[in-house]
Amino acid sequence: MTKLFEPLVVRGLEIRNRIFMAPMCQYSCENKDGVPGSWHLVHYGARATGGTGLIIVEATGVSPEARITPWCTGIWNDEQVNGWKAVNDFAHSQGAKTAIQLAHAGRKASTYRGWSGENSISTEDGGWQTISATDEAFTGYAAPRALALDEIPSLVAEWVSAAKRSIQAGFDAIEIHAAHGYLIHQFLSPITNTRTDEYGGSLENRARLLLEIVIGIRVAIGDDVPLLIRFSATDYREDGWNEAETAQVAKWAADEGADLFDISTGGLITGVQIPFAEPGYQVKFAEFVAEKVEEPVSAVGNIFDGKQAEEILQAGQVEVISIGRGMIRDPYWALRAAHDLGVSVDYWQNQDQRGKFPNR
Ligand SMILES: Cc1cc2nc3c(=O)[nH]c(=O)nc-3n(C[C@H](O)[C@H](O)[C@H](O)COP(=O)(O)O)c2cc1C
């Protein structure tokens, strides 16, 4: 048996293998209402049929203003809960488990879709005033408004109520998006957080917003539901957020009930060199964090096939492999990996049996 196809148990949730689908924005709520529809059902459903262990659905706004674009999914009302329920019911019928990535885009909100080539949407065109730790803009985007101290409790409450709705929608786990330069990362990094109140300055202060969200969500979801956090482990700039701070904040978050850390990098600022083309370019960051924390850690980024994934797990630090673009290319990435590694799994669906990858 390989490590990749060993089940993983997190807080009592059994996941059939170590392959997670990385969260990927679909920008496909054509009515701009945050309600997942047939695109989402087919997109996530195919990856569930394809043998994925845990499907982490795209960055989903905890409020309308939290969305990156008007086309992003949301989880602030009952219609969205019902839309997600259909996705979850089908994924579960295929043996996959599901998590939702709860997100607030902060100063990177109110934009056009990734593929449009344009940045901020003006308020006249259906955009909105963004918020952040300060009023400094992301390069090329409209300037945010600095969150006032007395607005923070209601922001935390939005995350908590989104987490409750996620459970109603049938998700097995919750992931907090604290990466890629979105709102929580804007608070974590000393580059974007120059506040002088108790949410800025020291590492404790910069981590306060995230930890308040973790505490609130853990109380709301009870003891049984796994809570994941996605971090960017570095800003790729010497004066920025780094892997040592990531590991320290992960430990504090674990003390408050976080169970697994999903380690990515970058996204806070432009003008830095990221080795995007290298295979497994973020694995060393995941390994760094994994060495420091007791909880399982996931690696992501340019992991192409089952053999490479298995080698990363065999190296002994990382417990999970998340696959993004590989699953865009091949919804059956997990079943193909099983075949490549010579592992026999019992979750080829009856309808697909005659199309199994052939032995040559
Ligand atoms: C189309 C697309 C959308 C993405 N959206 C998200 C997102 O919603 N949340 C997130 O944390 N990362 C997002 N990412 C990053 C992926 O989760 C992943 O970390 C990245 O693509 C590197 O992994 P890969 O090389 O396996 O694709 C996105 C990536 C792509 C390609």
The ligand as an SDF file (V2000), in Angstrom:
LIG
                    3D

 31 33  0  0  0  0  0  0  0  0999 V2000
   -8.3080   28.5670  -11.7320 C   0  0  0  0  0  0  0  0  0  0  0  0
   -7.6790   28.6530  -10.3770 C   0  0  0  0  0  0  0  0  0  0  0  0
   -8.4060   29.1740   -9.3130 C   0  0  0  0  0  0  0  0  0  0  0  0
   -7.8620   29.2230   -8.0300 C   0  0  0  0  0  0  0  0  0  0  0  0
   -8.6220   29.6600   -6.9740 N   0  0  0  0  0  0  0  0  0  0  0  0
   -8.1590   29.5110   -5.7040 C   0  0  0  0  0  0  0  0  0  0  0  0
   -9.0190   29.7040   -4.5950 C   0  0  0  0  0  0  0  0  0  0  0  0
  -10.2270   29.9320   -4.7240 O   0  0  0  0  0  0  0  0  0  0  0  0
   -8.4930   29.5770   -3.3610 N   0  0  0  0  0  0  0  0  0  0  0  0
   -7.1700   29.2510   -3.1580 C   0  0  0  0  0  0  0  0  0  0  0  0
   -6.7350   29.1570   -2.0060 O   0  0  0  0  0  0  0  0  0  0  0  0
   -6.3540   29.0150   -4.2060 N   0  0  0  0  0  0  0  0  0  0  0  0
   -6.8160   29.1130   -5.4610 C   0  0  0  0  0  0  0  0  0  0  0  0
   -6.0150   28.7630   -6.5090 N   0  0  0  0  0  0  0  0  0  0  0  0
   -4.6830   28.1740   -6.2490 C   0  0  0  0  0  0  0  0  0  0  0  0
   -4.7940   26.6330   -6.2150 C   0  0  0  0  0  0  0  0  0  0  0  0
   -5.5910   26.1930   -5.1260 O   0  0  0  0  0  0  0  0  0  0  0  0
   -3.4070   25.9780   -6.0870 C   0  0  0  0  0  0  0  0  0  0  0  0
   -2.8520   26.2880   -4.8350 O   0  0  0  0  0  0  0  0  0  0  0  0
   -2.4530   26.4210   -7.1950 C   0  0  0  0  0  0  0  0  0  0  0  0
   -3.0770   26.3420   -8.4640 O   0  0  0  0  0  0  0  0  0  0  0  0
   -1.1660   25.5750   -7.1990 C   0  0  0  0  0  0  0  0  0  0  0  0
   -1.4660   24.1980   -7.2980 O   0  0  0  0  0  0  0  0  0  0  0  0
   -1.4220   23.3970   -8.7220 P   0  0  0  0  0  0  0  0  0  0  0  0
   -0.0460   23.5820   -9.2880 O   0  0  0  0  0  0  0  0  0  0  0  0
   -1.7390   21.9750   -8.3630 O   0  0  0  0  0  0  0  0  0  0  0  0
   -2.4610   24.0240   -9.5960 O   0  0  0  0  0  0  0  0  0  0  0  0
   -6.5320   28.7630   -7.8080 C   0  0  0  0  0  0  0  0  0  0  0  0
   -5.8030   28.2570   -8.9000 C   0  0  0  0  0  0  0  0  0  0  0  0
   -6.3630   28.1860  -10.1520 C   0  0  0  0  0  0  0  0  0  0  0  0
   -5.5520   27.5840  -11.2770 C   0  0  0  0  0  0  0  0  0  0  0  0
  1  2  1  0
  2  3  1  0
  2 30  2  0
  3  4  2  0
  4  5  1  0
  4 28  1  0
  5  6  2  0
  6  7  1  0
  6 13  1  0
  7  8  2  0
  7  9  1  0
  9 10  1  0
 10 11  2  0
 10 12  1  0
 12 13  2  0
 13 14  1  0
 14 15  1  0
 14 28  1  0
 15 16  1  0
 16 17  1  0
 16 18  1  0
 18 19  1  0
 18 20  1  0
 20 21  1  0
 20 22  1  0
 22 23  1  0
 23 24  1  0
 24 25  2  0
 24 26  1  0
 24 27  1  0
 28 29  2  0
 29 30  1  0
 30 31  1  0
M  END
$$$$
